[in-house]
Amino acid sequence: MIDINAYNLSLNLLHEASTPFGFVAAVHEHDNYKRVWTRDGVITSIAALLSDDKKLIETAKSTIETLLSNQHSLGFMPSNVSPTDHTVSYGGTSGRADNPSWAVIGVCAYTILTGDKSLWEKYQRELKKCFSVMDAWEFNGKNLIYVPQSGDWADEYIQHGYILFDQLLRVWALRLASSITTNKLWTDQAEKIVKSIRQNYWKTEANQSAYAPNLLHQMEDASNEFWLMGFNPARIYKYFDLQANTFALLLNIGDQHQNDSLLSWIKNLYTEKKFMLPSFYPTIKNEDADMNELKNNYAYAFRNQPNYFHNGGLWAVWNGWLVSALNQHGEAVLAKDLIINIHTANAKAELFNECLHGKDKNPCGVPNCTWSAAGAIIAEQSILNNSFAKLFKF
């Protein structure tokens, strides 16, 4: 049963974050958060589209228009756009490899959930450029894009290389676009990427057909209970990536054995945490070798102390997507328990904090963060609203 008060508070924050140019990432200015961001804006727009709130749907449309109208001539998408002076950032030290996928996903979600094809028809050239630039980012024509450090949502974490989450977003974008208009090239490309994911991101004896020879010996240290976070020429990332494993479930990447193993692992972690799950697990500790790489990767102040921010922090937005994946795979009881925890997290302190500390569960990010509210809405609507399934029905 939906928590009406918590749900309405989430909707209210989306209204407060609405501008004529789209949803801002947070309602108060803090480190450029009061801007229209591609990934935050699209995720918030999906929540708005599922809410059936007409004003929020209008803002979702404005968000997508702001982002696509500011696409770079070479095809990459804005990191963020100012709703006041309209300045555009395409990234900091590195660009954002996930944003072209999110842009396509945003247009497709709007088209599918509203039945209005105006954005789809208006931005065909821009969508093709999104796919084209991701083709170029493969660098070697082997189906996987190479993500620079700080190149996706976890922009102060350690990962770079062939990061699974970004491959999955590309698959989702291609599948959604193909579901709107038959395009064999897009359909075939999505299947090639899926095949490569299955060959390279789950530890099996079949890894003999691995992406590169170095991956063969590196995979010996990988878990066989969840999807690999990613790899590059020098290493694999053995951490559990909540986002990647959630979308692997939503996109039905795994077979029954893989899904059962992953769901069992998630349930065991939930039994241990008894709250929202961390985005990356285990936490990198001060004495760990990876802390040397982590501690200097920040823009304004170092936030990735153990159990903070990306390093073991608890994010309502990604747990909201996890609820939808759990519900899709028959784990309704755990899904509903997790919704309660999301609402509890969002009610702390100044409300809708960006993330919580992984141990003491106190807020440790920016308050009144729009996609924390969006995560709660997506979680509720994935259970209540049959329309949610349209985004993953291929």
N, C-alpha and C positions, 0 to 999 in steps of 0.2 A: 504494500500500500504506500502510495506516494506521501512524503512528508510535505504537506502543503506549505507550511510556514517557511521551511528551509528552501523549498523550490521557488517560492515567490521572492524570497530574498535574492536568490540567484538571478531571477529574471530582472529584478529591480537594478542589480548592478549592471547588467547588460544595457538597460535603458540609460543608466547614468554614464556609461562608457560610450554611448552613441553620439556621433557627431555627423554633420552633413556629409563627411567624407569617409565615414566608416567607423568601426569599433577601434578605440585605442586600447592598448595593452593593460593600462592601469589608469584609474581616474585621477591620480595625483602625479605630478611631475616628479620623476626619480630616474636618473640615468637613461633618459630618452624613452621611458616606458609610455609616456603620454603621446604616443604616435600610433599610426596604423601600420602594424607589422604583418608581414605576409603569413607566417605560420600561425601566430596568435590570432590574426584576423580571420583566417579561414576556419580554424577550429571553432572560434566563437561564432562565426557565421553558420557553421553546421548546427551548432546548438540552437541558434536563432531560428533556422529553417525548421528544425524539429519541433520547436516550441509552438508553432502555428500562431505566433504573435505578429500581427501585420506590421506594426511599427519596427519590430526587430528584423523582420524579413526585409523591409525596405533598407535598413542599415546594412544588412548582409549584402544586398545588391550594391550599395554604395561602396562598401569595403572592397568588393571584387573589382568594381570599376576603377577605384583609386589605384589598386595594385597593378592591374593589367595596363592601364593607361600610362603607367610609369615604368614599364618594362624597358630595360636597356636595349639598345639597337642590336646588340649581339645575342640577345635572348635570355640573359639571366634576369632574375626578378629582384625587386627591391628588398632589402632587409626591412626597411621601414620608411614611411612617408610622414612628414609633419602635416597635421591638419590645419595648422595656423599659417606657416609661411611656405608650405608645399615643397620644402627641400626634401631631397631623396638621398638615402644612404643605401649603397649596395653591399655593405659589409664593412667590417673593420680591417684587421690585419689580413683576413681572408674573406672570401665571399661565402654565400650560403647555398650549399649544394642541394639542400632539401626544398628550397623555395620554388623552383620550377614545378616540381611535383605538386606542392601544396596549391599553387596557382591553378593548375589544371583541375585538381580535385575540387577546388572552390567553385569553379565555373560548372563543372559536371554536377556537383551536389545541388547547386542552385537549380540547374536545368531539370534534374531528375525529381527533386522534391517539390518544385513549384509547377512544373509543366510549362514554364515560360522559357522559350528558346532564344530570347532576345540577346542574352549575353553570349550564348553559344555561337550564334550567328555573327555577332559583332566582333568577337575576338578570335576568330579562326586563325588568322595570321599569327597572333601572339601565342596561341596554344601550340601551333606547329613549331614556333621558335623555341618554346619551352622544351619540347621533345628533341629538337635539333641540338640544343646546347647540351642536353644530357647525353646524347649520342657522342658528342665531342669529348665529354668528360670521361668516357670509357678509356680514352687515350690509346687503347690497343684493340678495339673492336671485339672484345671478349665478353660483352653483355653486362658487366658490372661497372658502375661509376666509382671513381676514386674521389673520396671526400677529404678535403684538407683539414688539418686541425683547426678547431673553432668553426667548422664548416656546416654544422647543423644545430639543432636546438640546444644541445649540451655544449655550448660554445666555450666553456671554461673547464671542460673535462680533458681527458688525455687522448681520446681516440682519433685516429686518422687512418685512411686507407679505404679498404672495401668494407664499409660499415653496413651491417645488414639492414638496419632501420631505413636507411636511405634507398636501398634497393627495393624494399617492400613498398615504400611510398611511390616509387616509379611504377611498379607493377600495378598498384591500385589506380594510379592516374591513367595508365594505358588501358586497363580493364574498363574503367568508368567511361572513358572517351569512346571505346569500342562498343560499349553498350548503348550509346546514344546514336552513333552512326557506324554502320558496318565498314570497317577498315581492316583488311586482312593484314596489312603491314604492322599495325598496332597490335592486333591480336597475336600474330606470330611472334612479335618482339616480346610481348608479355610472357609468352610461354617459354621462350628461350631464356629469359631472366629467371623465371621460376625453376627451370631445369638446372641452371647454374647454382641457384640458391640451394636446391636440394642436394646437389653434388658436393657443395663446399662449406655449408654452415651447420651440418649435423655430423657428429662423429660416428662413422660407420666404416666397415671394411671397404665399402664402395668408394671411399675417398681416394682410391688409386687413380680415379679420373679427375683429380683435383685441379684447381685453377692454375697452380704453379707448383713446381717440384718442392719448393721449401715448405709448402703447406702440409705435405705428407708427414714429415717428422714433427712439425709444430702441432698438428692435430692430436698427437699422442697425449698432450696435456689438457685437451678440451673435455668438457663434461659431455656425457651421453644422455643427459636428462633434459637439456634445453638447447635452443638454437644459439650458435656462436655469435657473439657480439660483432666480431669483425676480425680482419687480418690485414697486414701489409707485408712488404718484403722482409721485414725484420722480426715480426712477431705475430701471435694471435692475441686477442683480448678475451680472457677467460671469464670475465665478469658476466653475471646475469644482467641482461639488458631488458628491463620491463617493457619498454616501448616496442622493441623488435619482437619479443615473444608474444606480446599482445596482438600485434598486427599479423604475425604469422598464423595465429589462431583465427583472426577475423577473415583473413584472405584464404584460409584453408590450404596452407602451404604443406603441412605435414600429413602423413598417413595416420591411421588409427593408433599404431604403436607410439609414434612420436607425440601425438596429441595427448594420449593417456599418460605418457612419461612426463610431459610438460605440465599438465594439469595436476598431477600428483606432486610434482616439485613445488608448484605454486601454492597448493594447499598446505604442504609442509611448512613453507616459508610463512604463510599466513598464521599457521598455528604457533610459530615461533614469535612473530611480531604482534599478532592480535590487534592489528590496526591496518592502516594503509601500507602498501608495499613500497620499498625504496626503488627509485628509478634504476640504480646500479647497485649490485651486491656481489661480494662483500664490500664494505667500506675500505677505502685506502687509508691506512694508518700512517702516522708520522714516521715510523721506522721502516715502512715499506719502500722499495726501490721506486715504485711509480709515483711516490710523493715528490720526488725530485723533479719530475716532469710536470706534475700538477701544480706545484706551488707558485710557479711564475706565470701561469696562464690566466691572466685576469686583466680587465680593462680599467676598473675604477678602484677596487679593493679586493683582496684575497678572501673569497667566501667559501672555498672548498676544504675547510677544516674537516676532520673526520665527523661524519654524520650530518654535515651541513650541505645545503645547496645540491649540486649534482653528486657530490661524494657521499651517498647514503641518505640524502634528504628525501622526504616524502611529498610527492606532488599530487594534488587533487586531480589535476587535469588528466594525467596518465592513468591514475587509478579509475577515473571515470570511463576511459576507454577499456580498461581491464574488465570492468563490470559488464560491458557490452559483449566482450569476448567470452567471459564465463557463462553468461546467459545463453549465448549462441551455442555453446557446447554442453548444455544441460546441467550447468552448475548454478542453478537458480538460488539455492540457499546461500551459498558463499557470495554470490552476486549481491543479494539483498543485504547481507551483513556488511559488505564493503560499502554499499551506499550509505548506510548509517554512519560508518566511519568517515566518509567523505563529508557528509553534512556536519559531523562533529568537528572535523578539522577546519571547515570553512567558517564555523561559528566562533573560533578562537580569536581573542584580542580584538584587533580592529576589523576583523572579518575578511574572509577570502584572501588569506595570505598566499603568496606565491608558492611557498613550500614550508614544511615543518621539519624540525630537527629529528633525525632518525631514531634517537633514543628517548629524549625527554618530551618529544612531540610538541615543543614550543615553537611558535612562528620564527622563521629565520630568513624571510625574504621580504619582498615588497607587498604591503597590504593592499586590499581592494584590487586585486589582480584579476582581470576579466576572465582569463581562461580557467582560473580555479572555479569560478561560477559556471563556466561553460562545461567543465568536467562533470559537475553535479547534474546539469541539465541533460547532457549526453547519457549519463548513467541511467537516469530516470526514464528518459524517452526510449532508450534501447530496449527497455522492458515493456513499456506501456504503448509504444507507438509502432505500428506495423510498418510505417514508412522507413524506419531505420534500416530494416533488412534490404531495402532497395539499393542501399549504398554498397552492399556486399553480395548481391544476387547476380551471378555471372553465368 
